[in-house]
Amino acid sequence: MADIDPTTQSNYLQIATEHLSINWTLDFDAQLISGSVTHHLLAKEDGVKEVILDTSELNLSDVQINGISVSFDLKAKHEVMGSALHIALPSDLKAGQYIDVTIDYQTTKECTALQWLDKAQTQGKRFPFLFSQCQPIYARAVVPLQDTPSVKFTYSARVSSVFPVLLSAIRQSPPKTGPVHDGKVVGKDPVTYSYQQPEPIPSYLMAVASGNVHYRAFPRFEEKKWTCGIWAEPELIESAYWEFSEDTARFLAEEEKIVTPYKFRVYDLLVLPPSFPYGGMENACLSFLTPTLLTGDRALIDVVVHELTHSWFGNGVTHAHATHFWLNEGWTTYIERVLQQKLHTSAHRDFSYIIGAKALKNALQEFEKAPRYRRLVIDFDVGEDPDSAYSSIPYEKGANFILHLERKLGGLEVFLPYVKDYVNTFIGKSITTEQWKRHLYGYWEKHGGTEKIKVLDSIDWDAWFHGQGQDLPVEMEYDTSLAKEVYTLASDWDAARSVSDVAQLKFKEADLKSLDSNQIISFLERLQSYPPLPLSHVRHLGALYKFTSTPNAEVRFRFYELALADAQSESAKAFAADAVNWIVGADSESGLIIGRMKFCRPTFRYVFKVDEGLAVKVWKSKKDAFHPIAKRLIDKDLKLT
């Protein structure tokens, strides 16, 4: 029986898209995309009577088959999956034959995948901005298609806009290294941008962004054929170039040594406006990044490492559907940390697992009332929203599972040849957990015989795949050498709670001078393992180490986590307003929000436990500045829906 995607209404097992041809016009005044898409479809069985495509909140005007207009049937909207578009096909279609279906349409204001920003919501505050977020199942709100990672296709596009246009593909014209907007007036003159994506990708990797963005190429790395560079608003291009130019190509080249050559030809970064709801999004050829990564010290470059690693794990070897999402994120997190060891030390690799353990613990606690979302392999019901299960679990539990396998099978250097074989076997394909497991057994039977098979048979597969507990199936041990200094400092602060006059405390700003960002994060998370500190000590901590004003969002968030952890404490009551004001931009002259859901969702959840009225009032006053995905989920968190 086929392992069918429960989040699509398309009949992709009968007929599937192999190429999309897109023609769009971006209308910033109406905040709509209008145009057409042509599907080059391959019949997979004889006599397939129709093609069914996923859509969501699209206005369809015409459908043509091989250039001739035909009737179509747009079904009633499903709350999660949208409206299925049924298009009858010629009755004599045979398996192996191709057919072209063209759809004229436009997006609507209800589109979940697109955010149209007013100029005030951008860094430069001079021009509006558009960007998309199609993962996990929102591509259907931008293009009528088979919105499932089980289908991979190439695409070409021509997009007209009065602002520079970026897509998850390779720019054909005008050249990105030429004058901005082909030398035309930005915001006034329309320019048509042409793109090609020659590598098959799943629908969730389709992406569009348009706004006043400039490009700077990174230095060519050795003799590599691929190129790297950075896109950002002109106000950010210098700082963004500095933040990422030193390491991006170096990391990509190092990753090629671990797995296989990079095949997408271009690896560019785009720093988006602050409402972007994620740390990064691994769109093919163009990773989207949050501006919260621009800390001025290259401290958060690991997010770029994560996104470029998706070029192999996700973009290359793709999960078949949401049930197997851990294959994307677990593998990517694991390999990202292998890279830490290759570029630094094994202690740095293990330290990343130590930090991740706190995020995993929080996620497992969050799903106490929905324990099935604690699983690695979640058997979603048909039409169930996969975003309801989104958390750190597929990342951290998945990475620990693969690390456990590595250790059981003989260590990193023994394991890495298997990793390369796994990628070579499945790159360009979409797979299930069962397919991955079969290959795992097949590889180790060939490269270790009965000894390795006995090791694999000793794994508690059900506990890893379907376990719903608060703990991992095995107790993982990590090298804590990089954590010892911060653990000692946290212990000293815990012991200092007995000193009522904080002026008598011996702590000083220089305590953190030798620590990197990850160690500071670990220090704050370690403090959370102790009983809450008195308000006087929390205030002193925040002021002394400048946690309440740091530009490093990872650190500032951990400080607010510490202050808000006990909803009944004086600290929580004192810092609740500060925390939400930071999220909505009320504490800065720029007024720019922190739209990254890693920070905004839990902060509002924490404050909601402290003061429901405050959380709801602040959220309602600023929610329209946030991405549609974040708005929907935070509304749910605050019990507004």
N, C-alpha and C positions, 0 to 999 in steps of 0.2 A: 504493500500500500504506500502511495506517494506521501511524503512529508510535506503537506500543503501549507502555504503561508496563510495564517488565520486573519491577516489584516488587509487582504486585498479581495476585491470582488471580480478581478480579471480572470479570464480563462487562459492563463499563460502556459498551461500544460498542453493546450490544443494548438495555439498559435502564439508566436512571440515576436516582439520587435527586435530587429537586428541593427537598425540605424534610424536616428531621428534627424530630420531637417527642420530647423526652426527659423522663422522670420518674425521678428518682434519690433514693435515701436514702444518705447517707454514714454509715458505721458505723466510728467511730474505734477502738472496742474490738476489733472483728474485722479492722479495716483492709481493708474491702471497700466497693465501691459496688454497690448492688443496685437493680433497677428495670426499666425498659423503654424501648425506643426504637421509634418508628413511622416508617417510611420512606414518603414520598409519592413514588412512582416513576413515571417516564414511559417508556413503551415506545417504542423507536426503530425497531423493525421489526415486521412482522407475524409472529404465531405464535411469539414468543419463549417458550420452554418453561420457563425457570427464571430466577431471579435468584441470582447467586453473590456473596456478601459475604465480605470479609476479616475474620478473627477471629484473636486470639492469646491463649491462656490464659484464655478466658472459659468460665464454666459457664452453659450455655443450658438453660432449663426449659420454654419453650413458644414456639411461633411461630403467629401468626394472620394470615390473609389476609382483609381486610375484616371482621375481628371473629370469624372462625371458625378454630379450632385446626386446624393441618395438620401433617403429618409433615415432617421435615427431615433432611438428611444432612450431618453434620460430618465432613469428610475428615481423613485423617491429617495430622499437623503437619509442615509444611516448616520447616526450621531458621531460615530468615530470614522467609519470608512468612506463617508461621502456618498455621492450619487454614481451608480454604475451606468456607463454609457454603452448601450448595445447597438452595434452596427452590423446589419445583415451582409453576408458575403455571397458571391456567386456560388451556385450549388455544385459546380464542377471542380472546385478547388481540391488539388491533390497534395498529399504529404510531400514536402520538398519544394513546393512551388512558392513563389513570392508574390506579394500583392501590396500595393501602395494605398494608404488611406490618409487623406488630408483633412484636417479639422481647422476651421476658422473660429476664433474665439477671443474673449478677453477676460482678464481677471476681474475681481470685484473687491470692494472695500472689506469684505469679510474674509479675505484670503489670510489663512493662518501662517503661510510660509513667508510672506513678504512683510517687511516693515519699511514704510515710507516716513523718513524723518524730516521734520521741519529744520530749517537752518539753525535754529537756536539749540537743537539737540546734537549738533556736530561740534568738533573742536574749533573749526574756523568761524562758525556762526555766520557764514556768508551765503552758503548754498545748501539746498536740501540734499538728501542722500537716500539711496535705496539699497537694501541687501536682503538676501534670502536665507532661509534655514529649512532645508528639506528633510533632514533626518528627524524622526525615523520614517514617518509616512505622510509628509506634507508636500512632496513633489506634485501630487495630484491636484494641489491648489494653484499650481503655476502652469502645469502642462497636463492635458489629458493623456494618461499613459498607464502601463502596467506597473503600478507602484509597489514593486516587491524586489528585494535584493536577489531573488532567484533569477531575475532577468537582467542580463548585462548587454549593453548596446553601445555603439559608437554614436557620435552626433556631430553635426555641423550647424552653425548658426550665423545669421546676419541680424544685428541688433542696432536700431537707430535710436540715438539719444542726444540731448543737448549737453550731456555730461559724459566724461570717459566711462567706458563700459568694460567690466571684467567678467569673465566666465571661467568655469572649471574646465578649461580647454586651452589649446595653444593659439595665441593671437596670430592671425594671418595678415590682417591690415586694419588700420594703419600700424606701422611698426611701433612697438611700445617704447623703444629707445629713441624715437623721434620726438618732435615737439608735442607738448601736452595737447590732447584733443585734436591731433593732426594740424595744429597751428590755428585752429578756428577759435572763436570766442566761447569760452566755457560758460554754460548757462543760457546761451542764446542760439548758437548755430548747431543744427543737427549734424551728426557724423554717423555714418554706418560702420560698425565694427564687425569684422569677420573672424570667426573662430572655427577650429577643427579639433575634435577629440578622437584620435585614431585608436585609442585603447578602449575596449569595452568596459563600461562602468555601470554600477547599479543606479537606480533613479535617485536615491538619497544623496548621491554625490553631484547632482546637477546644482549649479549655483550661479547666481547673478549678483553683481554689485555695480552701482553707478553713483558717481558723485565727483566732487572736485579732488581727485587723487593724482598724485605724482608717482613716478617710478624711479628707483635707483638700483642698478645692477650691482650684485656683490662681485668681488674679484673672482675671476675664473679659478677653479680649483684644479691644480695640476693639469692633466690632459683630458679631463672629463668632458664628455660630449654634452652632458646636461648643463643647464644654466640655473642660477638662483638670483633672486632679487627681492626688493621690498616695495610695496605700494602703501601709501598713506596720504592723508590730507597734508598739504604743504606745511602746515603748522607743526606737524609731527614727523615729517620725513627725516629730518636730521637725527632726532633722538631715536627713532625707530631703526634707522640704518646703523647707528652706533650699537644699539642693543643687540642686534641679530647678525650683523655682517661678519663678525669674527668667527662664529661657531657653526652657522647653519650648514654651509657647504662641507665643512670638516666633519660634522656629524653624519651627513648624508653619505659621504665617502666611506666613513668608518662602518656604517651600517651595511654598505655593499659587501664589505669583507665578511660580515657575519652571515648574510643571507645571499641575495643574488643581485645582479646589476639593476640599477634604477631604470624603469622602462617608460616613465611618463615624460621624459625629455626636458621638462621645465618644472622647477620647484620654486614657486614664488610665494611670498607671504603678503597678506593684506591686513593692516591694522584698522579695525572697524571702529565706528563710534561706540560709546560706552553701553548702549542698550543691547549689544550682542550678548545672547544669554549663556554662552559657554566660554571656557578658557580658550578653546580653539576648535575648529571644525576642519576635518581633513579633506576638503573638496579636492578632487583630482587637479593637479598642476597648481593649485592655489589654496593654501591653507588660510582660513580666516582666523584672526587672533583678536582677543580682547585687549583694549588699551591698558588694562590693569597690569599687564606684563612689563610695561615701560617703567621700570623702577630706577633706572640710571646706574645700575650696578651689575647688569646681566644676571641677576640672581634667579630669575624665573625662566631661564632658557629651556628648562626641562619640558615645558609645555610644547615648545617647538620640536623637541626630540620625540615627544609622544605623537604629534601630528605627522611628522615625516615618517615615523615608523609605520603608520597606517598605510603608507604607500605599498607595503607588502602584506600587512595583516588588516584586512578590511577592504582596501581599494583593489588589492591584488587577489588574495584569498579572502573571499567574502562569505559572511554568514548567510545561510539560505533564507532565514527570516528571523523575527524577533526572538523566538524561542532559543535560538543559538547565538544570540548577541555576544555572549561571553567569548566566543571564538575571535571576535574582533578585538574587544577591549582587554580581555585577559592576556591574549598573546601580545598585544601592543604594549601593555604595561610591563609584562615580563621582559620583552626584548629591550624596551626603553631602559630598564634597569641593568640588563646585561651590558648595554652601552656605557652605563656609569662605571662598571667594573673595567671595561676595556680602556676607557679614557682616563679613569682615576684609579680607584682601588676597589677591592671586594668589600671593604668596609663602607664605602660610599653606596655601593649597591644595596647592602643590607640596611643601611640607614634609611634608604628610601622605603623599604618595607616597614621599618619601625614607624615612620611618619604615616604611611598608608594604613597601618593597623588602627590608628585612631579614627580615620575616616570610615573604615570598615565597621568598627564597633558602633559608631553613630548611625550608620545606615541600617545595620541589623536591629538596633533599638527602635529606629523609626518605623520599621515594619513589624513591630511586635503584634499588632492587630491584623496584619496581613502577611502571615509567615510564609506563604507560598512565594512571595517576592524575595525571600531570602535565598531561594534556590539559584544555582547556576543555570540550570536548564528549566525554564518556566514554560509549562504547557499552557499557552494562552488560549482562552476561549475564542471562538470566531467573533470578530468584531470588538474584542477587548483592546483598550487603549494601551499600547506598549509604554507610553510615557508615564503611566501610573506606576510602573515598576522601576523607572530610571533612578539609579543610585550608584554608589561606589562599589556595590557588590560584584557586578561582572568584571570590574577592573581588578579589585584587590583580591577577592576570593579566587577569581580566575588565574591571576598572576601567581598566587600562592600555590594553587593546584599544580601549575606547570613547574614551579620551583620544586615542589615536593617530588614530582616525577623525575626531574633532573637529578635530584639528590639520590633517589632510589636507584636510578639507572646508571649511576657511576660518576656524576659530577659534570660540570659545565663543558669541559673540553670533549668529553665522550658524547654529550647531548647535542652539541652544536651541529655536527654532521647530520643528525636527524632533522634538526630545524631546517637546514638547507634543503634536504630531500622533501620535507613537508611542503615548503614553498614551491619548489620546482614541480611537484606533483599536482598541486591544486591552483597555481597562480592563473588568474583569468576565469576561475570557476567559482560557483557558489555552493557551499557544502553544509552539511548538517553535523551535529555532534557525533552521530553514529559513524558517518563517513570518516571523520577525523580519527575516531577510536580504532576503526578497522585498519586505517593506514598505520597508526601507531603500532598496533600489534604486528602488522605485516613487516614493517621496517625492522623491529627489534627481533622478530623471529629470524629474519635474514641476517642480521648483524649481531646476534648474540645467542640465538638458539633457545633451548629449553630453559636455560638459566634466566634470561631476560623475560621470558614469558611467565616464569614463576613469579618474578618481581611484579610484573603487571597484574597477574592474577591476585596478588596480595593487596592490591589497592582496593579500598572500599569505594567503588565507583558510585554506588547509590548514595552514599553519604555526601560525596563531593557534588554530584549532579543535582540531587533532590533533597539534601539535608536542609532543614528549616530551623536549626538551632541558632543560639547566640554565638557559638564558637565554631572555629574551623574543625573539620573532622580529625585533624592531628594538631598537636601543639608545635608550632613552628619556632625554631630558634634562630636568632640573628646575631651577628657581630655587633656589639653595643659600644665599641671603642670610641666612636664619634659622638656617642650620647653621654658618656660618663661625665664630662665637664658640665653639661647642661643639667644632668640629673642632680649633680652636687649642688649647683646653684638653685635649682628648684627646691631641693631639700632644705637649703639654708633659708629660703623665703618662708617655707612652711614652718620652720622652727622659730622664725621671727614674729609669728603671730602673737606670741606672749608679750612682746614689747609694745606697750600701748602708745608711746610717743614715737612716731615714725622718724622724727628728727634725730633720734638716738641710733637709728639703724646705720650700719656700716656699708650698705650697698652704694655703688657709684655707677655713673653712666658708662665708665670704661669696662664694666663687667662683661659687656657684650662685644667689646672691640675685636676680639679674636674669633668671634663666631660668625659663620655664614648664615644666610637666611633660613636654610633648613634646620640648622641647630637652634636658632631663635624660635622657630615654630615648634620644635621638639621641646624646648624649655617651657613654652606656654602650655603645650598639651600635657606635659608632665605635671605642671602645677594643677591642672584640672583633675588629676588623680587624687589630690589631697582634699580635705574638707575646705569649703570656701573660705578665702581670706577675709578679714574684716574690711569694711569699706575704706578705712583710712589707709590700709596697706595696698588695696587695689588702686586707689587714687595715686598713691606714691609710686607704685609700679609703673602706671601709665605715664605719669609725668617724667619720672627719672629716666626711663628708657625711650621716651617720646613715642610710645605705642599709639597714643591717641591722635597723632599727627603724621605718622609715617606714611609715605606714598606707597609702601609695599602692602597691597591689599591682603595678601596671605597672612602677614603678621598682624595687621590691624584687626582682621576678622578673628584671629585666634585670641586676641586680647578681649574683644567683646564677648566671645564664647566664654572665656574665663569669668568675666564680670556678670554674665547673664545666666550662668549654669544653674544656679539655685534661684528659681523664680521668686521665692519668698524672701530672699536676702536683701539687705540694704544696698548692696552693690548693684544688684539687678535693677532695683527701683531707681538708683541714681544714674545708671548708664543706659537705661532703655531708650530714652529720647535721643541721646548722643548716637546710639547705634543706628536707629532708623533714619536719623537726619543725615548720617554719613551715606547710607544706601541711596537716599533720594536726592543727594546733592545739596541739601539745605545748609551744610556746614562749610561750603566753599564758595568763592566768588564765581567760579565757572558755572555752578549750578548743575554740573554733569552728574548723572546717576551712576551707581554701581549696578549694572544690569546683569552681570554674570550670576547665574542661578546658584552656583556654588556658594556665593556669599549672600545674595539678597533673599533667597528662600529661607535658609535656616535662621538668618537674622530676624526676619519677620516672624518666624515660628517661635523663636526665643522670646521676642518682645510680646507676642500674643499671649504667652503664658504669664508674663509679668503684668501686662496692662492691655487687655483686649481692646479697650476704647482707643488707646493711643495708637496701637498697631493698625486698626481699621481706619481711623481718621487720617493718619499720615499716608497710608496706602491709597485710599480713595482719592486723596488730593493730588497724587503724583503717578498713579498707575498708568495713565495714558502715555507716559514717557517710556514705558517698558515694552519689551518685545511681546507680541501676541501669545507666544508659548508661555513666557514667564507670567503674564497677566492671568492666563487661564489657571495655571498651577498655583499661584499665590492666592488667587480668589478661593481656590479649593482649600488651601492651607488655613486660610482665615475664616473658613466656613461661610463664605459669601455666596457659594453656589451649592 
